[in-house]
Each structure stands twice: as structure tokens, then as C-alpha cells.
Amino acid sequence: MNLVSCYLKLVWQGLGLGGGAAVGDWGRNSEENKVLLGIGGGHYVPRHMDIIKKTGAWVGHLLSGYSLLMEEPVINAASAGGTWRETIKVAFEATKLAFPGGEILAHLDHKSFKSWQRNAITGFLEEQNIKIGKPSDFSLS
């Protein structure tokens, strides 16, 4: 069986299309409605993955640091150029559509950003009314 066949089989079974129960069924009214929007980190986003493994939080989008194109500001962090704002906004909107009724929390990999980048991103998230979560915020209550 080749790699593509393995992936298709995994998706088929994961969605419950083979007659078995689906693995992970989004239930907007359950207690497990926290959805992670990971921002920053390397290719495998280890800090976000750690939260997911430990808490069982749902995953909206994982935006590694290199996918956020940022130009260093001349005056202050809010003036940072690049397409990073659009990237975050589109990921958030798509996550909202995919998880209706979910509590979407952005999690920043603080160590992967310079301070001006962190300030620009957190300021933008606050402007957009996107909640920022710490790892403990993703644990089930």
C-alpha cells in the first residue's frame, strides 16, 4: 500500500465513512469546545502540538512563524508591514466557520518572535477581539 492509499484510508476511517464511529466529532455544545489557533514556531510547531497532545483541544490553524511575513516597523510595532495581518485574520475566520460555537483562542509561541513582532501580533489580536490563551487555558474545566 503506498503513502497516498494510507492517507486516504486514514481519512476514510477518521470520518467514519467505513461504517465505524468517526474519530473526533465536533460537538459545539460539549464541554470540549476550545479551539487552538497557533501562531508562530517552527515547521512542526512543537509548543502548539504539546498543548494539543496534553489537553485534547481542537485545532483550527497552525501558522508557523515563517508563514507570517512581517517587515520591521520604523516607528512602533503597530506599523509593522507585511501580509501577516491578513494571514491571521483569514485563519481565524476559517476556524470560526469550521468550529461554530467554539471558543477560539490564539496561542503565541513567544520564544519564536522578536519583541516587536510579539507586540504587533498581540496588538492586532486585541484589535480584532481574538482571545489570546496560555497553555493552561486549553485544559478542560
C-alpha positions in Angstrom: 0.0 0.0 0.0 1.5 3.4 -1.0 1.6 6.5 1.1 -1.4 8.1 -0.7 -3.5 5.0 -0.1 -2.6 5.1 3.6 -3.7 8.7 3.9 -6.9 8.1 2.1 -7.7 5.1 4.4 -6.9 7.2 7.5 -9.2 10.0 6.3 -11.9 7.4 5.3 -11.8 5.8 8.8 -11.4 9.0 10.6 -14.6 10.4 9.2 -16.4 7.2 9.9 -17.2 6.5 6.3 -16.2 2.8 6.6 -19.1 2.1 8.9 -17.3 2.6 12.1 -17.5 5.6 14.5 -15.8 8.8 13.4 -12.6 9.7 15.3 -13.3 13.1 16.7 -16.8 14.5 16.1 -17.1 18.2 16.6 -19.9 18.9 19.1 -20.3 22.6 19.6 -22.4 22.1 22.7 -19.9 19.9 24.5 -17.5 20.9 27.3 -14.7 20.3 24.8 -15.2 23.4 22.7 -11.8 25.1 22.9 -10.2 25.6 19.6 -6.5 26.5 19.2 -5.2 29.0 16.6 -1.5 28.5 16.9 0.7 31.4 15.9 4.5 31.2 15.5 7.0 28.4 15.9 8.9 26.3 13.5 7.7 23.9 10.8 6.4 21.3 13.3 5.1 23.9 15.8 6.1 21.9 18.8 4.7 24.2 21.5 1.3 24.2 20.0 1.4 20.4 19.4 2.3 20.0 23.1 -0.9 21.8 24.1 -2.9 19.7 21.7 -1.5 16.4 23.0 -1.9 17.3 26.6 -5.3 18.9 26.5 -7.3 17.5 23.6 -8.1 20.9 22.3 -9.4 21.1 18.8 -7.0 22.5 16.2 -8.1 25.4 13.9 -5.0 26.5 12.2 -1.3 26.3 13.0 0.6 29.3 11.5 4.3 28.7 11.7 6.5 31.8 12.1 7.8 31.7 8.5 4.3 31.9 7.1 3.8 35.3 8.8 5.5 37.8 6.5 6.5 40.8 8.7 8.5 43.8 7.9 10.2 45.5 10.8 8.5 48.8 11.8 10.2 52.1 11.6 8.1 53.8 14.3 6.3 51.3 16.5 5.2 47.7 16.5 1.7 48.6 15.2 3.2 49.9 12.0 4.9 46.5 11.1 4.3 45.9 7.4 3.7 42.7 5.5 0.8 40.3 4.9 0.8 38.8 8.4 -2.4 40.5 9.5 -4.3 39.1 6.6 -2.9 35.6 7.2 -4.0 35.7 10.9 -7.4 37.1 10.0 -8.2 34.5 7.3 -7.0 31.7 9.6 -9.3 33.0 12.4 -12.3 33.4 10.1 -11.9 29.9 8.6 -11.6 28.4 12.1 -14.8 30.2 13.2 -16.6 28.7 10.2 -15.2 25.2 10.8 -16.0 25.2 14.6 -19.3 27.0 15.1 -19.9 27.8 18.7 -16.3 27.0 19.6 -14.2 29.2 21.9 -11.2 30.1 19.6 -8.1 31.0 21.5 -4.9 32.2 19.8 -1.7 30.8 21.3 1.6 32.5 20.5 4.9 30.7 20.6 6.5 33.7 22.4 10.1 32.4 22.0 9.9 32.3 18.2 9.2 36.1 17.9 11.2 39.2 18.5 9.6 41.6 20.9 8.4 44.0 18.2 6.8 41.0 16.4 5.1 39.8 19.6 3.8 43.3 20.3 2.5 43.8 16.8 0.7 40.4 16.8 -0.8 40.8 20.3 -2.0 44.3 19.5 -3.6 43.1 16.3 -5.3 40.2 18.1 -6.7 42.6 20.7 -8.0 45.0 17.9 -9.7 42.0 16.3 -11.2 40.8 19.6 -9.4 37.5 19.2 -8.7 36.0 22.6 -5.2 35.0 23.5 -4.8 31.9 25.5 -2.0 30.4 27.7 -1.4 26.7 27.7 -3.5 26.3 30.9 -6.5 27.9 29.2 -6.9 25.0 26.9 -7.4 22.4 29.6 -10.9 21.1 30.1 -12.7 22.7 33.0 
